[in-house]
Amino acid sequence: MTKEGFDYYIHDGPTAFRLQLAGNLNEEGARRLEQVWRTASSLTGDRCPHIDITLVTDIDERGRELLASWHRAGAQLLARSKGSRALMEQILGGPLREPVLNTRARLPFRLASLIRAGKLPILLAALLFTLAADLAAETVAALV
């Protein structure tokens, strides 16, 4: 068992909450992750949790138990390298299913973000002034 460190990165997206793990997931790392998970789970809502173990180099028994329990609870496990896939399949006792990716096309902007930013009223006002200016020019031309 290696003594290298363990680290994690939190990626909070609109449809998923992802924990990216790196290094040696030992008992101390598993304890830290459980605390992070308890804290973050109150903020994740209905977003699907993804656990990415691609950068994990070794996992002890406590780390294996933690990942297996998260998997049973519905978390999607991501393993994008041969080594991490082998670790995960060993923990699960079978092949790792490919994760379901969000294939929804993204719009270049979202109406909700404009409303939250307070920019929607400004855009509507600009549109109305543009329409009013065109109407005024037509009215002047009709009178002349």
N, C-alpha and C positions, 0 to 999 in steps of 0.2 A: 504494500500500500504506500502510495507516495504521500509526501508531506506538503505538497504544493497547496497554495491557498485556494479559497473558494470565493466566488463573487457572483452577484446577480444584478440584472438590469431590468427595470420595469418599463414596459412600453404600453401606454394607455391610449387605445384607439377608440373610434366611434362604435365599432361592432365587436371588438374583442379586447381582452385584457391579457397581455402576454408577459410572462416572466422568462427571461433568457438567463440560463444558468451557465456558469463557466468554472472550470477547475475541478477540484476534488470535493465531491458532495459527501462530507463525513458527518458524524453526529452533531458537531458544533454547527456546521452549515445547515443541516436539517432543522435544528432548533431555531436558528435565525430565520430560515424560510417560513417556518410555521408561524412565527410572530408577524412577519411581513404579510403573510397570507391572511391572518386574522384581521390585521389592520386594513388591508386593501379590500377584503371581501365586502366590507360595509360600503365601499364606494363603487364597486363594479356593477351593481345592479344585475340586469339580465344578460350582460355581455358574456360571451363564452370565454372561459379562461383557457389560455394556451400556455403550455410549459415547453419551452425549447431547450433540449439538452444537447444540442449539437456540439457545444464547446466543453461539455463535461468530459473529464479524462478518467475519473474513477468514482465509484459510488459504494459506500459501505452499507451494511445491513439497515441502519436507521434511515439512510437516504432512500434505499430501495423501498422500504415500507411506506415512506412519505409519498413517493411518486406513485406507487401502486394504489394508495388510498385516494389520491387526487384523481387518478384515472377512473377508479370505481365511482367517484362522485361526479364524473362527467367532464373532467378537464381533457382537452385534446393535447396529446403528447406529440411533439415535433422532434424528429431526429434526422438531420439532413446529411450525416456522414455515416460511413460504414461502421465505424467504431461505436458511435452513439446509438445507431440502430441496433447493433448487436447487444449493447447494454440494455436497451429498452426491451427488446424481445426476450432477453434472459429474465428480466424482472417480471414481465407479463406472462411468461411461459408460452409464448406463441408469437405469430407475426404481428407487427404493428400496422394498423390500418392507416392509409393515407388520410390526412386531415381534409375536411371539407372547407374549401376556400370560398371566401365571399366573392362571387363573380358579378355582383351588382355594379353597373357602370356608374362612375362618379360624374356628377355635373361639375362644370367649371366653377360654379358658385352655388351656394345654397340660400334659399329665401330666408330660412330661419336664422342663418348667421347675419344676414343683412338686417333683419328685424332686431336681433340682440345688439348689434353694433349701432343701432339707431340711424342707419344709412338709408333705410327704405323710404322714410318720409322725404328725405332730400332728393332721392331719385324720382319719386312721384311728383314732387314740386317742379323739378327740372323738366319732366315730361309734360306737365300741364302748361308751363310757361312756353315751351316749344310749340305746343298745339295752339295756344292763345296767340302767339306771334304770327303763325301761319294764317290763322283766321283773321287777324287784324289786317294783314297785308291783302288778303282777298277782299275784305270789306272796303279798304281804301281804293283798290283797283276798280271795284264795282261802282263806287261813287264818282270816280273821275271820268 
